[in-house]
Amino acid sequence: MSWTTFLESAPAADHAVQVYDDLAELADSVGRYLDAGFGRGEPGVLIATAAHRHAFAAELRSRGWDTDQLEGKGLLVCLDAQQTLDMFMDGDSPSAEPFEQVVGGAIDDLAVRFPDKTIRAFGEMVDLLWRQGNEAGAIALEDLWNELAESRRFALLCGYHLDIFDIDVQISALPKIIRVHSHPRPAADTSRLAAAVDKALAETLGPFEAGQIYLQVAEQVPRTQLPRAQAVLMWLSQQQTPNAQRVLDRVRTHYTSLREAASAHSRAPFYSS
C-alpha cells in the first residue's frame, strides 16, 4: 500500500508513521489524512501539542474545514499530547489500564456516535517521550496503541521529529520505530530521497560500489513498506559505518537542494501564449 493510499483509505488497525524535519511536512500529511476521513464521515482524534494543533488547524482550513465546527459536530476530538500522557504514565513507562481508559475511552466515545465508521487517530505522544530521552517508553506506548487496535476500529498516524541524515538515527532510532509501524514514511518525498541517495552513493563510493550496495540490500533486506532508499541508508549505516557518514552528509546536501529547486519551481510564474 502506498503512502497516498494509506492517507486516503486509512484501513482499520493500520499504523503509519511520518518522520519529519519541517512541521509543514507533517501538517500536510495530517491534513490529507483527516480531510479524506471527514469527507467520508469518518471522525478523527487529534492528540498533539498546542503549537502543532494550530498548524494542523490551518492546514485543515486550507482544505475547507473549520476545527471548531468539526469539534462542535463531534467529528473531531482534540487532546493535548502532554496532558494526555500525564494521565497514564507511571514513571517512565505507560501504564496499560489507564491508557485504555483514557485513549481507549476517547475512541469508544466516537465509536458510539459514529457506528460502522473507522476512526482516524493522530498522535505525537510518542514523539514527546522520544525527545525527552525516553525511547523505551515511546516504543512501549506504540505497543499499547497496537494492542488497542486489536479491539477497536481505528487507523493511527504518528509523527516523529528526527534527522534521518544523522547516523545515530539510522542505526538506532529508525529500526526501533519502523518495527512497530505498518507504514513508515522516513521522508516527506521518497522519490526525492531516492534521487539524493543515488547521487550521493555514486559520488562518494563510485558507481560500481554503489551498484554492489544495492545488490546486497536486495539480497539481505526483505521487501517491506519501507522505501528502498531508506533501507539502503539503514543497511549502510549498520554495515559500513565509516562510509555511511560521508554518504549521509552528501544525501542531506542533495535532498535539500532538490527540495529547494522544487519549491522554487512551484513559485515560478506560469505564462501561457
C-alpha positions as CSV (number, residue, x, y, z in Angstrom):
1,M,0.0,0.0,0.0
2,S,1.4,3.4,-1.0
3,W,1.5,6.3,1.4
4,T,-1.1,8.2,-0.5
5,T,-3.4,5.2,-0.3
6,F,-3.0,4.9,3.4
7,L,-3.8,8.6,3.9
8,E,-6.9,8.3,1.8
9,S,-8.3,4.9,2.8
10,A,-6.8,4.5,6.4
11,P,-7.8,0.9,6.9
12,A,-8.6,-0.1,10.4
13,A,-5.7,-1.4,12.5
14,D,-3.1,0.1,10.1
15,H,-0.4,2.1,11.9
16,A,1.6,4.6,10.0
17,V,4.5,7.0,11.0
18,Q,5.6,10.2,9.4
19,V,9.2,11.1,10.2
20,Y,9.6,14.8,9.5
21,D,12.1,17.6,9.6
22,D,9.8,20.5,8.8
23,L,6.4,20.9,10.6
24,A,4.8,21.8,7.3
25,E,5.6,18.3,6.0
26,L,3.8,16.7,9.0
27,A,0.9,19.2,8.7
28,D,0.4,18.2,5.1
29,S,0.1,14.5,5.9
30,V,-2.2,15.1,8.9
31,G,-4.3,17.4,6.8
32,R,-4.7,14.9,3.9
33,Y,-5.4,12.1,6.3
34,L,-8.1,13.8,8.3
35,D,-9.6,15.6,5.3
36,A,-10.1,12.3,3.5
37,G,-11.8,10.9,6.6
38,F,-14.1,13.9,7.2
39,G,-15.2,13.6,3.5
40,R,-16.4,10.1,4.2
41,G,-18.0,11.0,7.5
42,E,-15.2,9.3,9.5
43,P,-14.3,11.1,12.8
44,G,-10.9,12.0,14.0
45,V,-8.9,12.1,17.2
46,L,-6.0,14.6,17.3
47,I,-3.5,14.2,20.1
48,A,-1.0,16.9,19.6
49,T,0.9,19.7,21.2
50,A,-0.7,23.2,21.2
51,A,1.7,24.6,18.7
52,H,1.1,21.7,16.3
53,R,-2.7,21.8,16.7
54,H,-2.6,25.4,15.4
55,A,-0.6,24.2,12.3
56,F,-3.0,21.3,11.7
57,A,-6.0,23.6,12.1
58,A,-4.5,26.0,9.5
59,E,-3.9,23.1,7.1
60,L,-7.5,21.8,7.5
61,R,-8.8,25.4,6.9
62,S,-6.9,25.4,3.6
63,R,-8.9,22.3,2.8
64,G,-12.2,23.8,3.7
65,W,-12.6,22.5,7.3
66,D,-13.1,24.6,10.4
67,T,-11.8,22.7,13.5
68,D,-14.2,24.5,15.9
69,Q,-17.1,23.4,13.8
70,L,-15.8,19.9,13.5
71,E,-15.4,19.7,17.3
72,G,-18.9,21.1,17.7
73,K,-20.4,18.4,15.5
74,G,-18.4,15.7,17.3
75,L,-16.4,14.8,14.2
76,L,-13.1,15.8,15.8
77,V,-11.7,15.3,19.3
78,C,-8.6,17.3,20.1
79,L,-6.5,16.3,23.1
80,D,-3.3,17.9,24.4
81,A,-0.4,15.4,24.0
82,Q,1.5,16.2,27.2
83,Q,-1.7,16.4,29.4
84,T,-2.9,13.1,27.9
85,L,0.4,11.5,28.5
86,D,0.4,12.6,32.1
87,M,-2.9,10.7,32.7
88,F,-1.4,7.3,32.1
89,M,2.4,7.4,32.6
90,D,3.7,5.6,35.6
91,G,7.2,7.0,36.0
92,D,9.0,6.4,32.7
93,S,6.5,3.7,31.5
94,P,3.0,4.0,30.1
95,S,0.5,2.0,32.2
96,A,-1.8,-0.2,30.2
97,E,-5.0,0.1,32.1
98,P,-5.0,4.0,32.4
99,F,-4.0,4.2,28.7
100,E,-7.0,2.1,27.8
101,Q,-9.3,4.2,30.0
102,V,-8.1,7.5,28.6
103,V,-7.2,6.8,25.0
104,G,-9.5,3.8,24.5
105,G,-12.3,5.8,26.1
106,A,-11.9,8.6,23.6
107,I,-12.0,6.0,20.8
108,D,-15.1,4.3,22.3
109,D,-17.0,7.6,22.7
110,L,-16.5,8.3,19.0
111,A,-17.4,4.7,18.0
112,V,-20.8,5.1,19.8
113,R,-21.6,8.3,17.9
114,F,-20.3,7.0,14.6
115,P,-21.0,3.3,14.4
116,D,-19.6,1.4,11.5
117,K,-17.0,4.2,10.8
118,T,-13.3,3.8,11.0
119,I,-11.9,6.4,13.4
120,R,-8.8,8.3,12.2
121,A,-6.3,9.0,15.1
122,F,-3.2,11.1,15.0
123,G,-0.8,11.1,18.0
124,E,2.6,12.6,18.9
125,M,2.8,11.5,22.5
126,V,5.4,9.0,21.4
127,D,7.5,11.8,19.9
128,L,7.3,13.8,23.2
129,L,8.7,10.7,25.0
130,W,11.4,10.2,22.4
131,R,12.5,13.8,22.6
132,Q,12.6,13.6,26.4
133,G,15.1,10.8,26.0
134,N,12.6,8.1,27.0
135,E,12.9,5.9,23.9
136,A,11.8,2.7,25.7
137,G,8.7,4.5,26.9
138,A,7.9,5.6,23.4
139,I,8.1,2.1,22.0
140,A,6.1,0.7,24.9
141,L,3.4,3.3,24.1
142,E,3.5,2.2,20.4
143,D,2.9,-1.4,21.5
144,L,-0.1,-0.3,23.6
145,W,-1.6,1.5,20.6
146,N,-1.1,-1.7,18.5
147,E,-2.8,-3.7,21.3
148,L,-5.7,-1.2,21.4
149,A,-6.2,-1.6,17.7
150,E,-7.0,-5.3,18.2
151,S,-10.2,-4.4,20.0
152,R,-11.1,-1.0,18.4
153,R,-11.8,0.1,14.8
154,F,-9.3,2.9,14.1
155,A,-6.3,3.8,12.0
156,L,-3.4,5.6,13.5
157,L,-0.8,8.1,12.2
158,C,2.2,9.0,14.3
159,G,4.7,11.8,13.9
160,Y,8.4,11.8,14.9
161,H,10.7,14.8,14.6
162,L,14.0,13.2,13.6
163,D,17.0,13.9,11.5
164,I,17.2,11.0,9.1
165,F,20.6,12.2,7.9
166,D,22.1,11.6,11.4
167,I,23.9,8.2,11.6
168,D,22.7,7.5,15.1
169,V,19.1,7.9,14.0
170,Q,19.8,5.5,11.1
171,I,21.5,2.9,13.4
172,S,19.3,3.1,16.5
173,A,16.2,5.2,16.3
174,L,14.7,4.2,12.9
175,P,14.9,0.4,13.2
176,K,13.0,0.6,16.6
177,I,10.4,3.0,15.2
178,I,9.9,1.1,11.9
179,R,9.4,-2.2,13.7
180,V,6.2,-1.0,15.4
181,H,4.5,0.6,12.4
182,S,2.9,-1.0,9.3
183,H,3.5,2.1,7.1
184,P,6.8,4.0,7.7
185,R,7.4,7.3,5.9
186,P,11.0,8.4,6.6
187,A,10.9,11.5,4.4
188,A,8.2,13.7,3.0
189,D,9.2,13.0,-0.6
190,T,10.6,9.5,-1.0
191,S,11.3,9.9,-4.7
192,R,13.4,12.9,-3.9
193,L,15.2,10.8,-1.2
194,A,15.8,8.1,-3.7
195,A,17.4,10.5,-6.2
196,A,19.6,12.0,-3.4
197,V,20.7,8.6,-2.3
198,D,21.6,7.5,-5.8
199,K,23.6,10.6,-6.4
200,A,25.4,10.6,-3.0
201,L,26.4,6.9,-3.3
202,A,27.8,7.4,-6.8
203,E,29.8,10.5,-5.8
204,T,31.1,9.1,-2.5
205,L,31.7,5.4,-3.3
206,G,31.7,5.3,-7.1
207,P,29.1,3.8,-9.5
208,F,30.4,0.2,-9.2
209,E,30.4,0.1,-5.3
210,A,27.0,1.8,-5.3
211,G,25.6,-0.9,-7.5
212,Q,27.1,-3.6,-5.2
213,I,25.4,-2.0,-2.2
214,Y,22.0,-2.0,-3.9
215,L,22.6,-5.7,-4.8
216,Q,23.5,-6.6,-1.2
217,V,20.5,-4.7,0.2
218,A,18.2,-6.6,-2.3
219,E,19.6,-9.9,-1.1
220,Q,19.7,-9.2,2.6
221,V,16.8,-6.9,3.3
222,P,13.3,-8.2,2.7
223,R,10.9,-6.1,0.8
224,T,8.5,-4.2,3.1
225,Q,6.5,-1.0,3.1
226,L,9.8,0.8,3.9
227,P,11.1,2.9,0.9
228,R,14.1,1.2,-0.7
229,A,16.3,4.3,-0.4
230,Q,15.7,4.3,3.4
231,A,16.5,0.6,3.6
232,V,19.8,1.3,1.8
233,L,20.7,4.1,4.2
234,M,19.9,1.9,7.2
235,W,21.9,-1.0,5.9
236,L,24.9,1.1,5.0
237,S,24.8,2.8,8.5
238,Q,24.9,-0.6,10.2
239,Q,27.3,-2.4,7.8
240,Q,29.7,0.3,6.6
241,T,29.6,3.0,9.3
242,P,32.7,5.0,8.2
243,N,31.3,5.2,4.6
244,A,27.8,5.9,5.8
245,Q,28.6,9.2,7.5
246,R,30.1,10.5,4.3
247,V,27.2,9.3,2.3
248,L,24.6,10.7,4.7
249,D,26.3,14.1,4.5
250,R,26.0,14.1,0.7
251,V,22.4,12.8,0.8
252,R,21.5,15.7,3.1
253,T,23.0,18.2,0.7
254,H,21.3,16.7,-2.4
255,Y,17.9,16.2,-0.7
256,T,17.9,19.8,0.5
257,S,19.0,21.1,-3.0
258,L,16.3,19.1,-4.7
259,R,13.6,20.3,-2.3
260,E,14.7,23.9,-2.8
261,A,14.6,23.5,-6.5
262,A,11.1,22.0,-6.4
263,S,9.9,24.8,-4.2
264,A,11.4,27.5,-6.5
265,H,9.7,25.8,-9.5
266,S,6.4,25.8,-7.8
267,R,6.6,29.5,-7.1
268,A,7.7,30.4,-10.6
269,P,5.0,32.3,-12.6
270,F,3.3,30.5,-15.4
271,Y,2.9,32.2,-18.7
272,S,0.7,30.9,-21.5
273,S,0.6,32.1,-25.0
